[in-house]
Amino acid sequence: FILLAVYAYVKTTDNARWWLVVGLGCGLAVMTKGAAALPLLAALVFAALWDRKQFGRELGAGLVLFIIVGGTWHFVMIYLYGKAFLSDYLGQHVLARAVSGVDEAHQGIFFYLPALGVFLPLLPFGLYRLWKEKDVPLVIPILCLSILLFYTLISTKHAWYIVPALPFLSILVAPARGIALRLWVYVFVIVLSIGVTFVNQTRLQDLKAAHASIAELSIKASRDSGRLGVSPDIDIGPEVLFYSNRQLCVDAETQHTMARMALCSAPPAHMILPSQDLGQSAKFHLTPLAISGAFAYCRVDQASVDQQQSDLK
């Protein structure tokens, strides 16, 4: 949707009706990822002011379309839930992610360098091309740098956050038409690409193995019924929910925004947890049914369930 909005913005030079597509693309981007679309909106506003775009009927219609597509759901949620929605949506998902970090440990400002390493040696050539040829619309470098800067500065960092910047970065570093770079530059970039790929794959091996184990156990869990607990936290919750299609269950002590949707009124029938935590549960007696990698799928003993229900009463 970001690409669609930027492409449509570039086309408004030829036909003002493309402003409708700009509004649609921006609205869909907001509906898809909320505040993550802010760099797009900021870049388009800045580029429009710089390019001295005239506010005409088509631009106004595109703005109305953006408000309808991107704003209607937000307006309805504010009307229905008021401060509760604003607190969770803006407070937890936007402000908390920006200033304190959510979902994972704090990462430094160089977190995204492995993903950008291939582009960095070519970036000076691309910027020189941009300055000399002026063959790239201004909105592209503005949006690219806005995304990179925005997600570098906020506390919560995930590798996929900067994916929207990569197509624009590719355009920036591409050699100008008719310009050939020296052979050593191509060789260096190829070697660097292989190195970055190797480093990234090495970093992700343990994570890939964990996801494979969780998926395998969740598929086994889909053959049973009842509430399914996840421990020690809900980070694996979306994957367990997808493969098991069972109601998730966590206790009130789980610190994660998604946990509010999975609070249990009664103990779960089964649990998926790290196998190293077997025997350490203070609440349940667990009987392992399957183990895969570092995780286990267990049955919650009825005796421990009855005891917890008695304690709750």
Beta strands, then each sheet from edge to edge (+ up, - down):
strand 1: 228-230
strand 2: 248-249
strand 3: 270-274
strand 4: 286-292
strand 5: 295-300
sheet 1: 2+ 1+ 3+ 5- 4+
end
